[in-house]
């Protein structure tokens, strides 16, 4: 017949608890706000739970759920106009949040928030999640060429931000400079 429901539930719970911090970080970079990031991850977790048998059979369950997260973010941007919501950036970074230790954290997050959604997705997935072009294309549901174009345009816009350019020689933006 199949695995008992309680065992599946426990397996899903262990998985989601393990990947939650990474998903929240990615969602925060995409959404620009802590509460929006948590809402986005919760929504993705609900969809992943409903499809858990399929998710757990995937080659990379985390990548599968991250794709759900990116799709949820894209749908939200299509439904409402983008807003600049950077005032809600948390003052304390997460433990694994390496870029947040930078003195430019606020400027970087503000600059990220000004990028169009697809450019922001490409920059976040390529340079913070350190995915390859093809992995990013899969997560975003587009071609490798589109990923390269969005990422290049996004990085170019970030390089134009005065607060980020001032320390260009000493700090690299998301691994790309």
N, C-alpha and C positions, 0 to 999 in steps of 0.2 A: 504494500500500500504506500508507504512513504514514512518519512521521518516524523516523529511526534512533534506537534506544534510547539510545545514548550522548549524542545531542543532547538528548533529553528529560531524561535524567539530569542533564546539565550545566545545563539550564534550571531544573530543580527545585532543584538545589543552589544556583545563584545567587539564586533567589527566597528560599529558606529562610535563607540566610546574611544576606540583606538585611533580613528581617523578624524574625530571631531575637531581637534585643534588645527589640523592642516586645512580642513574644509572651512573653518571660520576665518582663518587667515586669508585664504583665497577669496572667500566671499567678501571680507572686509575690503580687500584691495579692489574688488570689482564694484562694490556698492558704495564704499566711502563712509559708511556709518556702522557703528557696532550693532545697534539694534536691527538695522536692515540686514546686516551680515548674518546675525543669528536667526532672523526670520527666514532668510534665504536657505540657510543650512537646514533648518527645521523642515522646510518645505521639501528640500531635496531628500532628506532622510525619510520623510513620509512616503515619497514616491519609491525610494529604494526599498523600504520595508514592504510595500505592496508588491514589488517585483523581486523580492529577495531570492526566490529559487533561481531566477534568471541571472541576477546580479552575482550571486556566489559562484555560478558556473563560468562566469566571464574570466578571461585570462588575467585581468587585473581589475578586481572589484573596486578598488579605490578610483581608478581611471573611469570606470563606468559611472560611479556616483558623482565624480567631479564633472563629467559630461552632463549629468542631470542638473547639477548646480549651475553650470554655464548656460544651459538651455533655459532654466528658470530665470536667471538674470536677464537673458536676452528677451524673454517674453515680457518681463516687467518693464523694460525700456521701451518696448513697442507699444505698451498700453498707456504709458503716461510720459509726458515730456521730461527730459532730464533736468535735475535740479542740482545746484551746487550746495552740497551739504557737508562741509568740512569742519564746521564748528564742533561736531560731535566726536572728533577723533579722541580716543581714550588717552589719558595722560600717562598711563603706565603700560608699557609694552608687555606682550606675552613672553614667557621664558624662551621659546624657540624663535622668537621674532627678531632675527639678526639685524635686518635693515632698520628696525625701529630704534636701535641704539644710536643711530646716526644723529648728529646735531641737526641735520636737515630734515628730520622726520616730518615735521609739519609742512614744510615747503614741498617736500616730495609728495605727500598725500594730497595736498591742495592741487599740485600740478597734475597728478593722476586723475583727480576728480574733474579736471577740465577737458580731459580727452573724451572723444566720442566713444560710446560703449564698445564697439568692435575693436578700436585701437587699444582701449584699456584692457580688454580681454586678452588680446594678443600679447601686449607687453607683460601683463601679470603672468600669464601661462608660460611664455617663453623665458622671461628673465627672473621671475621670482619662483615659479614652480620648476624652472629649469627643464622644461619639456622640449623635445626636438620639434622641428617644424611640422613633421608628419603627426606627432602626438598632439600638438596644438591644433592642427587642422581637424583631427578626429574629434577633439574636445569641443571645438567651436562649430563643427559641422560645415566646414568650408574647404576650399582647396589649399594646398601648400603655398601656392602663389599669393593667394589672398592673405594668408597668415603673414608671409614675408612683407607684403605691402602694408598691412595694418601695423605690424610691429615697427617697420622702418619709419612710417609716418608718425607713430606715437613717440618713438625715441627722439625723432627730429624735433617734435614739439616740446618734449621734456628738456631737450638741450637748449631751447630758446628761453626757458624760464630763468630769469635773472638770478634768483636766489640759488638756483642749482648750478648755474654757469660759474658763479664766483669761486666755487671750490672745485671746479672741474679737474684740476691737476692733482688734487689730493683724494677725491672721493669718486667712486664709480657708481653711476645710477643703475641699480638693479643688475649689476654685472656687465652692463654695456656702456661703453663710453668711447 
